[in-house]
């Protein structure tokens, strides 16, 4: 596998995203991508074999259209590590029809708003999910990721390697939610806290 295809990241659940973003800015982090809405379609074979093997096939629309494959993940020194291959496409609907013609089907749609910063050799993504706010720290080395996270005041013991969709699946079971898609409309009026997700806030204490 090409080393450039290796994704290494860790997530933190935030209690106060605006305050955390102000801290980022005060430390000199550079804005890479302003706050952008994302819509995503997750595909799988009808038998669900991609998900069972820990792989993911995703079609995303934000400022671009992007097709992504993610391989099975592993824990490398406390950081999520997996293969990621992605590239821009010109026609979102044509790509969807292409995948469906191959036999893939949409299993879930999900949304988020993302702001991206660069700081000391890593990328920092501020993700507003329908069930709460997160910070993702992504870089090429687990030690650098941890060093930057601690410099940002994040509690390393609160880090999380679970995907947003897996957290959603856990939340659906706990709160008995009967909708398929992880969208802001579906979560309107639903209050979610850290205990519902089985997490702790990384920017408190």
C-alpha positions in Angstrom: 0.0 0.0 0.0 1.2 3.5 -0.9 2.1 5.3 2.3 0.3 8.4 1.0 -2.9 6.4 1.2 -2.5 5.9 5.0 -4.9 7.9 7.2 -4.1 8.3 10.8 -6.4 10.2 13.1 -8.1 10.5 16.5 -11.4 12.1 17.6 -12.3 14.1 20.6 -15.9 14.9 21.8 -16.2 18.7 22.6 -18.4 20.4 25.1 -17.7 23.9 23.7 -16.7 24.0 20.0 -16.6 27.8 19.7 -14.3 28.2 22.7 -12.0 25.5 21.3 -11.9 27.2 17.9 -11.0 30.5 19.5 -8.1 28.7 21.3 -6.9 27.2 18.0 -6.9 30.6 16.5 -5.0 32.1 19.4 -2.3 29.5 19.1 -1.8 30.5 15.5 -3.6 27.7 13.6 -4.2 28.5 9.9 -7.6 28.2 8.4 -7.5 25.7 5.5 -11.2 25.3 4.8 -14.0 27.5 6.1 -17.1 26.0 7.7 -18.6 23.8 5.0 -21.7 21.6 4.9 -21.1 18.0 3.8 -23.6 15.4 2.6 -22.4 11.8 2.4 -23.8 8.5 1.0 -22.3 5.3 2.4 -22.5 2.3 0.0 -22.3 -1.4 0.7 -23.0 -4.7 -1.0 -26.6 -6.0 -0.3 -25.1 -8.6 2.1 -23.3 -5.9 4.1 -19.9 -7.5 3.6 -18.0 -4.2 3.3 -19.2 -3.0 6.7 -18.6 -6.4 8.3 -15.0 -6.3 7.1 -14.5 -2.8 8.4 -14.2 -1.2 5.0 -16.2 1.8 3.7 -17.2 3.2 0.3 -18.4 6.8 0.4 -19.7 9.4 -2.0 -19.4 12.9 -0.6 -20.5 16.3 -1.7 -19.1 19.5 -0.1 -17.3 22.1 -2.1 -16.3 19.2 -4.4 -17.6 15.7 -5.2 -15.4 13.0 -3.7 -15.4 9.2 -4.0 -13.6 7.5 -1.1 -12.6 4.0 -0.2 -11.4 3.2 3.4 -9.8 -0.1 4.4 -10.2 -1.9 7.7 -8.8 0.1 10.6 -6.3 -0.7 13.3 -5.2 0.9 16.6 -1.6 2.2 16.1 -0.2 3.7 19.3 -3.6 5.0 20.3 -4.4 6.4 16.9 -6.8 5.1 14.2 -4.8 3.9 11.2 -6.4 2.8 7.9 -6.0 2.9 4.1 -7.8 5.7 2.5 -8.1 6.2 -1.3 -10.1 9.2 -2.5 -10.4 11.4 -5.6 -12.6 14.1 -7.0 -15.3 13.4 -9.5 -17.2 15.8 -11.8 -20.7 14.3 -11.7 -22.2 13.2 -8.4 -25.3 11.6 -9.8 -23.4 9.7 -12.5 -21.0 8.3 -9.8 -24.0 7.2 -7.8 -25.6 5.4 -10.8 -22.2 3.8 -11.6 -21.9 2.4 -8.1 -25.5 1.1 -8.1 -24.9 -0.5 -11.5 -22.1 -2.4 -10.0 -24.4 -3.7 -7.3 -23.7 -1.4 -4.4 -26.6 0.2 -2.6 -26.9 3.2 -0.3 -27.1 2.0 3.3 -27.0 5.4 5.1 -26.9 9.1 4.4 -25.1 11.3 6.8 -24.3 15.0 7.2 -21.9 17.3 9.0 -20.4 20.7 9.0 -16.7 20.8 8.9 -14.0 23.5 9.5 -10.4 22.6 8.8 -7.3 24.1 10.3 -3.5 23.4 10.0 -1.3 23.4 13.1 2.2 22.2 13.6 2.2 19.5 10.9 -1.3 18.1 11.5 -4.8 18.9 10.2 -7.5 19.7 12.8 -11.1 19.2 11.7 -13.9 20.7 13.7 -16.9 18.6 13.0 -20.5 19.5 13.8 -22.5 16.3 13.8 -26.2 16.1 14.2 -25.6 14.5 17.7 -22.7 16.7 18.9 -19.4 18.4 18.1 -16.0 16.8 17.6 -12.4 17.6 16.9 -10.4 15.3 14.6 -6.6 15.5 14.7 -5.0 13.9 11.6 -1.4 13.5 10.8 1.4 11.2 9.7 2.7 10.1 13.1 0.9 9.0 16.3 3.4 10.8 18.5 2.9 14.1 16.7 -0.9 13.7 16.8 -0.8 13.2 20.6 1.7 16.0 21.2 -0.5 18.5 19.3 -3.7 17.3 21.0 -2.2 17.9 24.4 -0.9 21.3 23.3 -4.5 22.1 22.4 -5.6 21.2 25.9 -7.4 18.1 24.9 -7.5 15.2 27.4 -5.8 12.3 25.7 -7.6 9.8 27.9 -10.8 11.1 26.3 -9.8 10.3 22.8 -12.0 8.1 20.6 -11.4 5.8 17.7 -15.0 5.0 16.9 -16.4 6.2 13.6 -19.3 8.6 13.4 -21.5 6.0 11.9 -20.7 3.4 14.6 -21.5 6.0 17.3 -24.7 6.7 15.5 -25.5 2.9 15.5 -24.9 2.8 19.2 -27.0 5.9 19.8 -29.9 4.4 17.8 -29.9 1.4 20.1 -29.7 3.4 23.3 -32.3 6.0 22.4 -34.5 3.7 20.3 -34.2 5.9 17.2 -36.0 4.4 14.2 -34.7 6.5 11.4 -32.0 5.4 9.0 -30.1 8.6 8.2 -27.7 10.7 10.3 -29.1 14.1 9.3 -29.7 17.4 11.2 -33.4 17.2 10.4 -33.7 13.8 11.9 -32.0 15.0 15.1 -34.1 18.1 15.5 -35.5 18.2 19.0 -33.3 15.3 20.2 -30.8 16.1 23.0 -27.6 14.0 23.2 -24.9 14.2 25.8 -21.6 12.5 26.3 -23.0 9.6 28.3 -25.5 8.8 25.5 -22.5 8.2 23.2 -20.4 6.5 25.8 -17.8 9.3 25.6 -16.4 12.0 27.9 -15.8 15.6 26.9 -12.2 16.1 26.0 -12.2 19.9 26.5 -13.4 19.9 30.1 -11.5 19.2 33.3 
